[in-house]
C-alpha cells in the first residue's frame, strides 16, 4: 500500500545517512517470486514517486558528496541476486555470470 518514496524515507534514508557518516549499509529484500522485491529496489521512472530504493539511494549519496567539503569518498555498491543457490551481480558487466 505504500509508495517506494515512503519506503525509502522510512527505511533506507536513515541507513544512507549512516553510510555518509562512514558506516557500511545493507538493504536486504527477501520474499517469494512475484512479491515486489525487484520493483521496490528498482522502481519505475514515471511517476517519480515510484522510483526504487537504489536510484533514490544513489541520488541521496551523490547529492551529499557534492555538498561535502574537505572530504574524500570511496563508494562501492553491489546489487546481488540469489536464486536457486546461484549468485549474480545485477550491476556487473555480465548479469548472467554466476559468482562463486
Legacy VTK file of the C-alpha trace (Angstrom):
# vtk DataFile Version 3.0
C-alpha trace
ASCII
DATASET POLYDATA
POINTS 100 float
0.000 0.000 0.000
2.990 2.339 0.345
4.927 4.089 -2.398
8.621 3.405 -2.836
9.123 7.043 -1.812
7.520 6.319 1.571
9.519 3.109 1.989
12.753 4.943 1.145
12.060 7.769 3.569
11.127 5.455 6.421
13.689 2.672 5.991
16.522 3.484 3.594
17.054 7.211 4.238
18.424 6.706 7.781
20.642 3.885 6.501
22.088 6.053 3.728
22.688 8.855 6.231
24.738 6.343 8.271
26.639 5.350 5.145
27.521 9.003 4.597
28.992 9.013 8.118
31.272 6.096 7.210
29.253 3.056 8.226
28.514 0.116 5.931
24.904 -0.297 4.907
22.874 -3.168 3.513
19.304 -3.394 2.321
18.180 -6.993 2.105
14.993 -7.693 0.132
13.645 -11.173 0.783
10.470 -12.885 -0.310
8.887 -15.267 -2.741
8.897 -14.711 -6.504
6.489 -12.027 -7.616
6.247 -10.322 -4.221
7.667 -6.979 -5.423
11.324 -7.103 -4.355
12.739 -6.003 -7.712
10.106 -3.303 -8.128
10.841 -1.927 -4.676
14.586 -1.889 -5.345
14.494 -0.587 -8.966
11.072 1.009 -9.302
9.979 2.892 -12.410
10.948 6.330 -13.737
7.398 7.657 -14.132
5.766 8.562 -11.822
8.798 9.751 -9.862
7.106 8.716 -6.607
7.713 5.109 -7.747
11.490 5.383 -8.269
13.070 2.478 -6.450
15.317 2.396 -3.416
18.508 2.028 -5.498
18.075 5.152 -7.663
16.930 7.131 -4.614
19.958 5.999 -2.607
22.341 6.896 -5.451
20.782 10.366 -5.754
20.997 10.831 -1.984
24.649 9.744 -1.854
25.813 11.842 -4.800
23.955 14.934 -3.564
25.634 14.511 -0.166
29.046 14.145 -1.817
28.501 17.330 -3.844
27.683 19.274 -0.666
30.606 17.892 1.362
33.704 19.982 1.881
37.204 18.761 2.715
36.240 15.105 2.462
37.083 12.176 0.214
34.655 9.392 -0.559
35.017 5.833 -1.807
31.726 4.385 -2.959
31.152 0.746 -3.760
27.732 -0.683 -4.470
26.514 -4.144 -5.364
23.104 -5.480 -6.290
23.200 -9.228 -5.811
20.551 -11.755 -6.698
20.482 -15.171 -5.051
18.203 -17.543 -6.930
18.286 -21.352 -6.860
21.561 -21.154 -4.923
23.204 -19.137 -7.739
24.534 -15.632 -7.053
24.666 -12.949 -9.741
25.760 -9.298 -9.597
22.970 -7.324 -11.254
25.200 -4.224 -11.524
28.070 -6.148 -13.148
29.053 -6.064 -16.809
27.579 -9.546 -17.384
24.456 -10.000 -15.262
24.125 -13.627 -16.416
27.546 -14.598 -14.982
27.339 -16.608 -11.768
29.579 -15.612 -8.866
31.405 -18.063 -6.653
LINES 1 101
100 0 1 2 3 4 5 6 7 8 9 10 11 12 13 14 15 16 17 18 19 20 21 22 23 24 25 26 27 28 29 30 31 32 33 34 35 36 37 38 39 40 41 42 43 44 45 46 47 48 49 50 51 52 53 54 55 56 57 58 59 60 61 62 63 64 65 66 67 68 69 70 71 72 73 74 75 76 77 78 79 80 81 82 83 84 85 86 87 88 89 90 91 92 93 94 95 96 97 98 99
